[in-house]
Amino acid sequence: MSEMNEKKYSSKSRNALIGKILLYAILILITIVMVIPFLWMLSASIKSDREVFQMNPFVWIPEVPKWDNYIKIWTKIPMLKFVENTVFLTIVVTFLQLLTSSFAAYSFAKLEFKHKNALFLAYIATIAMPWQVYMVPQF
């Protein structure tokens, strides 16, 4: 009887190991697919305009990297102002979202009123809508 349990345990253990290996292989493949565009962006950032679109042969690291591309982006366009605007807008929107969401959460949690469940469902539905749904009609 113990021999049968041992084979059963061994079979389950082997299947679990194969499952883990397969899972990790898929996760590694997905990771590589997700990282490649980021690496290409970094590679393109140190190339000339001509080298970026050269595909035959494709070169990840150019022979002569153009490090001055980074200087150009900070001097030719007001990149620092763009970053400041983004930080400011992020802080303001986050604060306002936190404030309004707190009021809504308190009223839904503590107060009893007519059509509370329907309003809560509508509120959650508006939160769950992707930004593109709002953007298209406004465009």
MDTraj code that builds the backbone (N, CA, C; nanometers):
import mdtraj as md
import numpy as np

residues = "MET SER GLU MET ASN GLU LYS LYS TYR SER SER LYS SER ARG ASN ALA LEU ILE GLY LYS ILE LEU LEU TYR ALA ILE LEU ILE LEU ILE THR ILE VAL MET VAL ILE PRO PHE LEU TRP MET LEU SER ALA SER ILE LYS SER ASP ARG GLU VAL PHE GLN MET ASN PRO PHE VAL TRP ILE PRO GLU VAL PRO LYS TRP ASP ASN TYR ILE LYS ILE TRP THR LYS ILE PRO MET LEU LYS PHE VAL GLU ASN THR VAL PHE LEU THR ILE VAL VAL THR PHE LEU GLN LEU LEU THR SER SER PHE ALA ALA TYR SER PHE ALA LYS LEU GLU PHE LYS HIS LYS ASN ALA LEU PHE LEU ALA TYR ILE ALA THR ILE ALA MET PRO TRP GLN VAL TYR MET VAL PRO GLN PHE".split()
xyz = np.array([
    [0.0819, -0.1192, 0.0000],
    [0.0000, 0.0000, 0.0000],
    [0.0868, 0.1264, 0.0000],
    [0.1951, 0.1259, 0.0736],
    [0.2815, 0.2438, 0.0798],
    [0.3511, 0.2675, -0.0542],
    [0.3768, 0.1605, -0.1278],
    [0.4368, 0.1744, -0.2604],
    [0.3445, 0.2508, -0.3540],
    [0.2154, 0.2231, -0.3440],
    [0.1160, 0.2904, -0.4277],
    [0.1060, 0.4393, -0.3904],
    [0.1080, 0.4702, -0.2605],
    [0.1045, 0.6087, -0.2149],
    [0.2307, 0.6829, -0.2578],
    [0.3426, 0.6129, -0.2524],
    [0.4692, 0.6739, -0.2917],
    [0.4687, 0.7094, -0.4401],
    [0.4147, 0.6191, -0.5259],
    [0.4061, 0.6464, -0.6694],
    [0.3102, 0.7614, -0.6964],
    [0.1985, 0.7627, -0.6234],
    [0.0996, 0.8678, -0.6398],
    [0.1599, 1.0034, -0.5994],
    [0.2310, 1.0047, -0.4884],
    [0.2948, 1.1279, -0.4412],
    [0.4026, 1.1724, -0.5392],
    [0.4788, 1.0775, -0.5899],
    [0.5843, 1.1072, -0.6857],
    [0.5252, 1.1648, -0.8143],
    [0.4141, 1.1079, -0.8588],
    [0.3489, 1.1549, -0.9801],
    [0.2961, 1.2973, -0.9612],
    [0.2345, 1.3242, -0.8472],
    [0.1833, 1.4585, -0.8188],
    [0.2976, 1.5582, -0.8085],
    [0.4044, 1.5175, -0.7437],
    [0.5196, 1.6038, -0.7273],
    [0.5811, 1.6376, -0.8630],
    [0.5924, 1.5376, -0.9490],
    [0.6487, 1.5585, -1.0821],
    [0.5581, 1.6503, -1.1646],
    [0.4271, 1.6282, -1.1576],
    [0.3326, 1.7139, -1.2308],
    [0.3384, 1.8576, -1.1800],
    [0.3514, 1.8734, -1.0494],
    [0.3622, 2.0074, -0.9919],
    [0.4902, 2.0752, -1.0393],
    [0.5996, 2.0005, -1.0435],
    [0.7265, 2.0557, -1.0896],
    [0.7181, 2.0955, -1.2368],
    [0.6592, 2.0117, -1.3196],
    [0.6433, 2.0428, -1.4618],
    [0.5542, 2.1665, -1.4784],
    [0.4474, 2.1731, -1.3975],
    [0.3582, 2.2894, -1.4019],
    [0.4316, 2.4171, -1.3653],
    [0.5155, 2.4107, -1.2617],
    [0.5918, 2.5290, -1.2213],
    [0.6915, 2.5697, -1.3288],
    [0.7597, 2.4730, -1.3868],
    [0.8565, 2.5024, -1.4932],
    [0.7857, 2.5672, -1.6114],
    [0.6712, 2.5122, -1.6494],
    [0.5942, 2.5682, -1.7602],
    [0.5468, 2.7095, -1.7268],
    [0.4993, 2.7298, -1.6054],
    [0.4545, 2.8622, -1.5630],
    [0.5692, 2.9627, -1.5680],
    [0.6836, 2.9259, -1.5145],
    [0.7985, 3.0167, -1.5160],
    [0.8469, 3.0438, -1.6586],
    [0.8424, 2.9442, -1.7437],
    [0.8829, 2.9649, -1.8833],
    [0.7898, 3.0655, -1.9514],
    [0.6600, 3.0518, -1.9275],
    [0.5634, 3.1460, -1.9858],
    [0.5848, 3.2857, -1.9289],
    [0.6055, 3.2967, -1.7971],
    [0.6278, 3.4269, -1.7350],
    [0.7556, 3.4936, -1.7856],
    [0.8593, 3.4151, -1.8042],
    [0.9851, 3.4698, -1.8575],
    [0.9646, 3.5181, -2.0012],
    [0.8915, 3.4418, -2.0806],
    [0.8630, 3.4815, -2.2183],
    [0.7821, 3.6115, -2.2216],
    [0.6803, 3.6226, -2.1377],
    [0.6002, 3.7445, -2.1307],
    [0.6871, 3.8625, -2.0866],
    [0.7750, 3.8384, -1.9900],
    [0.8645, 3.9441, -1.9422],
    [0.9543, 3.9942, -2.0542],
    [1.0093, 3.9032, -2.1307],
    [1.0964, 3.9417, -2.2422],
    [1.0186, 4.0240, -2.3439],
    [0.8970, 3.9810, -2.3755],
    [0.8144, 4.0543, -2.4718],
    [0.7827, 4.1946, -2.4202],
    [0.7632, 4.2086, -2.2891],
    [0.7309, 4.3393, -2.2320],
    [0.8541, 4.4292, -2.2209],
    [0.9709, 4.3732, -2.2026],
    [1.0919, 4.4529, -2.1809],
    [1.1547, 4.4979, -2.3130],
    [1.1336, 4.4245, -2.4194],
    [1.1966, 4.4570, -2.5478],
    [1.1651, 4.5998, -2.5948],
    [1.0387, 4.6461, -2.5911],
    [1.0147, 4.7855, -2.6339],
    [1.0882, 4.8886, -2.5484],
    [1.1005, 4.8637, -2.4194],
    [1.1741, 4.9555, -2.3316],
    [1.3220, 4.9579, -2.3692],
    [1.3791, 4.8413, -2.3950],
    [1.5196, 4.8348, -2.4354],
    [1.5403, 4.9023, -2.5716],
    [1.4435, 4.8839, -2.6627],
    [1.4541, 4.9484, -2.7932],
    [1.4492, 5.1002, -2.7771],
    [1.3628, 5.1492, -2.6860],
    [1.3545, 5.2925, -2.6613],
    [1.4880, 5.3461, -2.6094],
    [1.5484, 5.2758, -2.5150],
    [1.6790, 5.3180, -2.4643],
    [1.7841, 5.3149, -2.5739],
    [1.7794, 5.2122, -2.6561],
    [1.8743, 5.2015, -2.7668],
    [1.8552, 5.3156, -2.8660],
    [1.7291, 5.3462, -2.8992],
    [1.7010, 5.4534, -2.9951],
    [1.7393, 5.5902, -2.9405],
    [1.7404, 5.6041, -2.8087],
    [1.7707, 5.7345, -2.7504],
    [1.9168, 5.7748, -2.7693],
    [2.0043, 5.6811, -2.7981],
    [2.1460, 5.7148, -2.8191],
    [2.1880, 5.6978, -2.9651],
    [2.0879, 5.6909, -3.0548],
    [2.1167, 5.6781, -3.1971],
    [2.0822, 5.8077, -3.2691],
    [2.1375, 5.8233, -3.3889],
    [2.0980, 5.9352, -3.4743],
    [1.9633, 5.9004, -3.5374],
    [1.8975, 6.0012, -3.5956],
    [1.7668, 5.9775, -3.6581],
    [1.7753, 5.8689, -3.7651],
    [1.8806, 5.8717, -3.8398],
    [1.8996, 5.7748, -3.9487],
    [1.9158, 5.6327, -3.8936],
    [1.9916, 5.6191, -3.7864],
    [2.0183, 5.4870, -3.7286],
    [1.8947, 5.4259, -3.6640],
    [1.8051, 5.5094, -3.6141],
    [1.6853, 5.4577, -3.5474],
    [1.6021, 5.3747, -3.6432],
    [1.5883, 5.4208, -3.7677],
    [1.5027, 5.3526, -3.8641],
    [1.5769, 5.2528, -3.9513],
    [1.7044, 5.2356, -3.9272],
    [1.7833, 5.1369, -4.0025],
    [1.7540, 4.9982, -3.9461],
    [1.6991, 4.9110, -4.0293],
    [1.6602, 4.7788, -3.9809],
    [1.7480, 4.6658, -4.0344],
    [1.8257, 4.6948, -4.1342],
    [1.9072, 4.5879, -4.1898],
    [2.0515, 4.6326, -4.1964],
    [2.1370, 4.5908, -4.1131],
    [2.1181, 4.5073, -3.9947],
    [2.0745, 4.5926, -3.8757],
    [1.9940, 4.5331, -3.7908],
    [1.9491, 4.6025, -3.6706],
    [2.0617, 4.6015, -3.5680],
    [2.0880, 4.7171, -3.5099],
    [2.1958, 4.7305, -3.4115],
    [2.1365, 4.7845, -3.2822],
    [2.1581, 4.7124, -3.1730],
    [2.1070, 4.7580, -3.0432],
    [2.1890, 4.8742, -2.9891],
    [2.3206, 4.8614, -2.9969],
    [2.4085, 4.9662, -2.9454],
    [2.4896, 5.0196, -3.0625],
    [2.4725, 5.1486, -3.0945],
    [2.5453, 5.2040, -3.2096],
    [2.6946, 5.2121, -3.1823],
    [2.7708, 5.2153, -3.2897],
    [2.9169, 5.2257, -3.2757],
    [2.9559, 5.3569, -3.2087],
    [2.8864, 5.4639, -3.2456],
    [2.9131, 5.5953, -3.1855],
    [2.7831, 5.6434, -3.1194],
    [2.7678, 5.6184, -2.9900],
    [2.6450, 5.6631, -2.9229],
    [2.6362, 5.8152, -2.9194],
    [2.5174, 5.8672, -2.9417],
    [2.4951, 6.0126, -2.9404],
    [2.4381, 6.0515, -2.8044],
    [2.5265, 6.0671, -2.7076],
    [2.4839, 6.1025, -2.5725],
    [2.4292, 6.2445, -2.5662],
    [2.4618, 6.3263, -2.6648],
    [2.4115, 6.4636, -2.6645],
    [2.2609, 6.4699, -2.6931],
    [2.2001, 6.3578, -2.7330],
    [2.0548, 6.3538, -2.7482],
    [1.9858, 6.3889, -2.6161],
    [2.0457, 6.3470, -2.5065],
    [1.9874, 6.3762, -2.3750],
    [2.0015, 6.5250, -2.3416],
    [2.1088, 6.5845, -2.3828],
    [2.1268, 6.7287, -2.3603],
    [2.0259, 6.8061, -2.4451],
    [2.0062, 6.7615, -2.5686],
    [1.9134, 6.8297, -2.6590],
    [1.7706, 6.8299, -2.6032],
    [1.7296, 6.7179, -2.5495],
    [1.5904, 6.7107, -2.5018],
    [1.5659, 6.8037, -2.3842],
    [1.6689, 6.8299, -2.3051],
    [1.6514, 6.9203, -2.1908],
    [1.6696, 7.0664, -2.2292],
    [1.7328, 7.0943, -2.3455],
    [1.7573, 7.2334, -2.3837],
    [1.6648, 7.2826, -2.4947],
    [1.6310, 7.1989, -2.5912],
    [1.5493, 7.2435, -2.7043],
    [1.4017, 7.2554, -2.6690],
    [1.3536, 7.1729, -2.5810],
    [1.2149, 7.1836, -2.5365],
    [1.2158, 7.2041, -2.3854],
    [1.1143, 7.2682, -2.3316],
    [1.1130, 7.2939, -2.1867],
    [1.0744, 7.1684, -2.1081],
    [1.1601, 7.0698, -2.1113],
    [1.1307, 6.9409, -2.0483],
    [1.1085, 6.9548, -1.8980],
    [1.1854, 7.0388, -1.8328],
    [1.1703, 7.0582, -1.6899],
    [1.0318, 7.1148, -1.6574],
    [0.9824, 7.2052, -1.7411],
    [0.8489, 7.2616, -1.7207],
    [0.7426, 7.1541, -1.7388],
    [0.7632, 7.0649, -1.8347],
    [0.6699, 6.9543, -1.8555],
    [0.6647, 6.8643, -1.7330],
    [0.7799, 6.8359, -1.6760],
    [0.7863, 6.7515, -1.5563],
    [0.7194, 6.8222, -1.4385],
    [0.7456, 6.9515, -1.4232],
    [0.6815, 7.0276, -1.3151],
    [0.5299, 7.0258, -1.3295],
    [0.4802, 7.0479, -1.4506],
    [0.3354, 7.0456, -1.4743],
    [0.2756, 6.9091, -1.4425],
    [0.3446, 6.8045, -1.4816],
    [0.2963, 6.6697, -1.4549],
    [0.2902, 6.6417, -1.3057],
    [0.3937, 6.6787, -1.2327],
    [0.3959, 6.6569, -1.0878],
    [0.2846, 6.7369, -1.0210],
    [0.2703, 6.8642, -1.0590],
    [0.1653, 6.9481, -1.0004],
    [0.0270, 6.8903, -1.0266],
    [0.0004, 6.8546, -1.1510],
    [-0.1302, 6.8001, -1.1872],
    [-0.1574, 6.6687, -1.1161],
    [-0.0569, 6.5854, -1.1040],
    [-0.0726, 6.4579, -1.0351],
    [-0.1083, 6.4784, -0.8888],
    [-0.0404, 6.5700, -0.8238],
    [-0.0674, 6.5956, -0.6820],
    [-0.2082, 6.6526, -0.6638],
    [-0.2468, 6.7497, -0.7458],
    [-0.3790, 6.8108, -0.7332],
    [-0.4900, 6.7096, -0.7602],
    [-0.4784, 6.6345, -0.8678],
    [-0.5819, 6.5370, -0.9022],
    [-0.5916, 6.4287, -0.7947],
    [-0.4787, 6.3832, -0.7444],
    [-0.4806, 6.2813, -0.6394],
    [-0.5477, 6.3342, -0.5129],
    [-0.5139, 6.4571, -0.4735],
    [-0.5758, 6.5168, -0.3551],
    [-0.7266, 6.5314, -0.3730],
    [-0.7693, 6.5840, -0.4874],
    [-0.9129, 6.6024, -0.5110],
    [-0.9864, 6.4689, -0.5197],
    [-0.9241, 6.3714, -0.5805],
    [-0.9854, 6.2381, -0.5895],
    [-0.9997, 6.1774, -0.4501],
    [-0.8981, 6.1915, -0.3699],
    [-0.9024, 6.1404, -0.2330],
    [-1.0112, 6.2103, -0.1524],
    [-1.0218, 6.3407, -0.1672],
    [-1.1215, 6.4189, -0.0948],
    [-1.2633, 6.3774, -0.1343],
    [-1.2919, 6.3769, -0.2648],
    [-1.4279, 6.3435, -0.3098],
    [-1.4618, 6.1973, -0.2839],
    [-1.3659, 6.1093, -0.3006],
    [-1.3907, 5.9675, -0.2751],
    [-1.4161, 5.9419, -0.1271],
    [-1.3508, 6.0167, -0.0407],
    [-1.3729, 6.0006, 0.1034],
    [-1.5151, 6.0397, 0.1409],
    [-1.5634, 6.1505, 0.0848],
    [-1.7011, 6.1919, 0.1125],
    [-1.8006, 6.0877, 0.0618],
    [-1.7779, 6.0398, -0.0581],
    [-1.8679, 5.9394, -0.1153],
    [-1.8625, 5.8104, -0.0343],
    [-1.7441, 5.7688, 0.0049],
    [-1.7302, 5.6454, 0.0825],
    [-1.8000, 5.6573, 0.2172],
    [-1.7853, 5.7731, 0.2807],
    [-1.8503, 5.7928, 0.4105],
    [-2.0023, 5.7864, 0.3965],
    [-2.0556, 5.8545, 0.2950],
    [-2.2012, 5.8552, 0.2799],
    [-2.2552, 5.7171, 0.2457],
    [-2.1854, 5.6418, 0.1642],
    [-2.2326, 5.5078, 0.1307],
    [-2.2164, 5.4117, 0.2484],
    [-2.1179, 5.4324, 0.3317],
    [-2.0932, 5.3404, 0.4432],
    [-2.1799, 5.3714, 0.5648],
    [-2.2031, 5.4965, 0.5946],
    [-2.2672, 5.5334, 0.7211],
    [-2.4115, 5.5805, 0.7094],
    [-2.4503, 5.6354, 0.5960],
    [-2.5836, 5.6930, 0.5834],
    [-2.6795, 5.5974, 0.5133],
    [-2.8051, 5.6065, 0.5512],
    [-2.9094, 5.5295, 0.4838],
    [-2.9957, 5.6266, 0.4049],
    [-3.0148, 5.6019, 0.2764],
    [-3.0986, 5.6881, 0.1938],
    [-3.1572, 5.6064, 0.0800],
    [-3.2591, 5.6624, 0.0181],
    [-3.3320, 5.5938, -0.0882],
    [-3.2413, 5.5699, -0.2095],
    [-3.2507, 5.4552, -0.2681],
    [-3.1745, 5.4152, -0.3881],
    [-3.0235, 5.4140, -0.3640],
    [-2.9845, 5.3857, -0.2420],
    [-2.8421, 5.3830, -0.2069],
    [-2.7656, 5.2814, -0.2926],
    [-2.8201, 5.1606, -0.3064],
    [-2.7508, 5.0554, -0.3823],
    [-2.7386, 5.0896, -0.5307],
    [-2.8436, 5.1489, -0.5875],
    [-2.8387, 5.1861, -0.7294],
    [-2.7359, 5.2970, -0.7520],
    [-2.7329, 5.3936, -0.6620],
    [-2.6343, 5.5017, -0.6741],
    [-2.4918, 5.4493, -0.6563],
    [-2.4765, 5.3577, -0.5624],
    [-2.3435, 5.2999, -0.5419],
    [-2.2980, 5.2250, -0.6668],
    [-2.3882, 5.1498, -0.7270],
    [-2.3553, 5.0772, -0.8503],
    [-2.3183, 5.1751, -0.9621],
    [-2.3927, 5.2854, -0.9733],
    [-2.3609, 5.3862, -1.0753],
    [-2.2251, 5.4500, -1.0476],
    [-2.1964, 5.4765, -0.9218],
    [-2.0677, 5.5363, -0.8840],
    [-1.9520, 5.4421, -0.9190],
    [-1.9674, 5.3156, -0.8849],
    [-1.8632, 5.2167, -0.9167],
    [-1.8491, 5.2023, -1.0685],
    [-1.9600, 5.2069, -1.1412],
    [-1.9538, 5.1945, -1.2872],
    [-1.8756, 5.3100, -1.3486],
    [-1.8913, 5.4321, -1.2947],
    [-1.8163, 5.5448, -1.3505],
    [-1.6678, 5.5346, -1.3181],
    [-1.6353, 5.4776, -1.2036],
    [-1.4945, 5.4585, -1.1692],
    [-1.4320, 5.3527, -1.2592],
    [-1.5097, 5.2507, -1.2923],
    [-1.4571, 5.1384, -1.3696],
    [-1.4431, 5.1694, -1.5183],
    [-1.5027, 5.2784, -1.5649],
    [-1.4943, 5.3129, -1.7071],
    [-1.3523, 5.3539, -1.7433],
    [-1.2993, 5.3009, -1.8521],
    [-1.1663, 5.3456, -1.8951],
    [-1.1715, 5.4893, -1.9469],
    [-1.0591, 5.5562, -1.9421],
    [-1.0513, 5.6955, -1.9804],
    [-1.0932, 5.7177, -2.1257],
    [-1.0684, 5.6222, -2.2123],
    [-1.1010, 5.6366, -2.3536],
    [-1.2510, 5.6537, -2.3749],
    [-1.3326, 5.5946, -2.2879],
    [-1.4774, 5.6084, -2.3009],
    [-1.5189, 5.7534, -2.2825],
    [-1.4520, 5.8239, -2.1925],
    [-1.4807, 5.9656, -2.1719],
    [-1.4169, 6.0529, -2.2805],
    [-1.3019, 6.0124, -2.3268],
    [-1.2239, 6.0932, -2.4192],
    [-1.2925, 6.1025, -2.5562],
    [-1.3449, 5.9927, -2.6091],
    [-1.3989, 5.9898, -2.7454],
    [-1.5135, 6.0900, -2.7631],
    [-1.6143, 6.0923, -2.6751],
    [-1.7212, 6.1923, -2.6963],
    [-1.6713, 6.3362, -2.6809],
    [-1.5714, 6.3593, -2.5986],
    [-1.5200, 6.4948, -2.5801],
    [-1.4361, 6.5393, -2.6992],
    [-1.3841, 6.4447, -2.7739],
    [-1.3000, 6.4779, -2.8879],
    [-1.3868, 6.5300, -3.0004],
])
top = md.Topology()
chain = top.add_chain()
for i, resn in enumerate(residues, 1):
    res = top.add_residue(resn, chain, resSeq=i)
    for name in ("N", "CA", "C"):
        top.add_atom(name, md.element.get_by_symbol(name[0]), res)
traj = md.Trajectory(xyz[None], top)
